[in-house]
């Protein structure tokens, strides 16, 4: 008998239980409700009469502009950028002092170049240490595209004698600002990772339930090692999470959400579930009863959610390689269609592997201790010391 036998028992038993089916259906209902709310919110945000996330997001990024012609400065969105007319020397000093996020320099002969059908080069200086530089770059690119389209159309009309209509510049929404990126990317990633965090009670029931039902002695007496018991129960939970995540991704794709590289997204979410299940299993082994395990897992998952989400949010504004320690960062980049270097993949896989090995090692060590399984339990500091010193009990 090995861990696969334990996995089969746990997997079949969980699937056939009414408690699991009820939780499963409730989670699907929550997902469908979140899809409706998510679509409604983003639709309102992107509409002309949309809503703002907070009052502080209106004009919170600043940009100095040198534009004698007034062609570009008048078309930058004042609801996103706080635009100030300036010159090169003054703007560079303001950037160094942290008083402005960027400086856009438009050539003085821009009107002559446009009339001569020549390309126009814009110079944009950004302070990349400021996270708001993403918003400035986004808005300048958006305005440049709008201007380019309008100028090209005016050139075409000037070359067509039969078309005498006047081409007017029109400001329209294009691209995503930082707040919209947070909604479209980070919120989608959080939705995809929810099944992992929602399955903590299944893991708790699998491990703590053995103590509550007084069946732990029978399980330990069977011809199977403690490591096989822990790995078997954990693998059953990971398979259930895999089933749930697969259904969630399928529902999101059917309802029209754009998820690029769905197979890689699926694989990295499952990879993230391995250390999380391991940590949850270790805590459940130490817990005395359901109440204690429930409180511990609630506190634990606050930290897990922070570890997953904070680096992902930081990556949107900083593009830091270190942010890839969170699998959520890589998942967010994958479903956005971003090309990811192998080094960034390596960072994620390495951290997941280290946490997985440590969590399952701790869980197995705890399960071998009779004082942890049957009591009286030692204190946490005593346990930590025994683990660090590799003391055999």
Steps between C-alpha positions, in 0.01 A plus 500: 500500500633846410380859478297436182262279699443778752447744213234279339313456828504871579413612146206262458376562852504877457330495160219283636436714808204738506707759685747523213227519234328781690827693537584437134164632376520802730846585365377478141209729593744747654709493181197570279397787727854642492500482119178704484630760746844511333355552152261768622773686687753499216231598249409803712865587552576494128187687394490874442277542803702252703591508863829580664669266746584773747504881481880498530542320167382806308812689387724322751785459246682815385664580166695804384459580130693725263269548202503839329248385239244383755411199285586235760464676833136584430416136435649342810224385734488742798292247697802268509801733481579827672655677198735797545661711226876513552839482329778242497728637774221582743326165447816295553559678830138437601538129418818474707320668789207259468250776417397352165488149358609574144580753230371496141690713247323569171718645218441868425464426129235232551241687291748539212587130513133401494425727205801356316382145581816428696524284815488675836724380783380557856746484790355364826707503820369289788595446862470120513551499876149648518229231448279768341736505200296209360192723489692783329648267238158345440327836445776642277493187284121520482506866395778435246298222338194722480702783347673264257168359380348845456806643320520200267132539417550870424791414268288247314217751464738766369614259228140423397351795303149358515503496879484854640375419849696641794667252735463600864703366787295300747606380844404138560586234755790276409728285710481425870602724785655352812167474690339318206799266474458416868137409439543308175819315593532471877130438563493229234803335660334512842189333356712222352675437833183499710443121473829439682400722790144367509610138540667546838200347678526184286864452605411576861217247495728235352770534768330635812201274432719197571563635850137597561371159383772319699616320184856634503618197699356262241658693213842507666479126578450417132799380290570848366755762604421839647643663187264297280202606712590870477585489129193289419258735677670808355499359147126430526443865595719618211298284256177656629650846456609403147142401419361824641758725329441326167125563526556864599730566204252330266214714632706819465589411139138418414378830649737696275803571719825518303742255661807444288718191560224325701697176538804678644274707724338177622839337562639790706185525711531130582869549576404776745250268668771248596679708770171654618348155553822396675490792744129440565564130563780578747274738691216246500732230638592729790142618568310333783149535355292661223463831684870543556582395143239739359644797687854407404419451132312833488807682634733298277304576183514873567877472476479270196265741321738786573801303375315421176337838431750763620785402261248477214375852569857625540598352163235706319669823606867401544558205260737355761646152443473431873121530472506163323545322833120497498341253254215748463740742328595242236137394453398864451775548241409175323129569453588854387709354216829642626824337388670375818877434520613160627667665799163628622352152467799364693443743789139386539574128471795522740303673776203263455733200522674627815172576678355164392794300635502692829123480555471127434812426701348683797163324452663155492719581802197611701296195401774272636480655846254326733485807723372706205251242372370365833616763751600667715633731232826688544508876453572662165841630611597153619391352167695758303812429706462125449459548124796735469726275708377187315424343835346154486197450724 
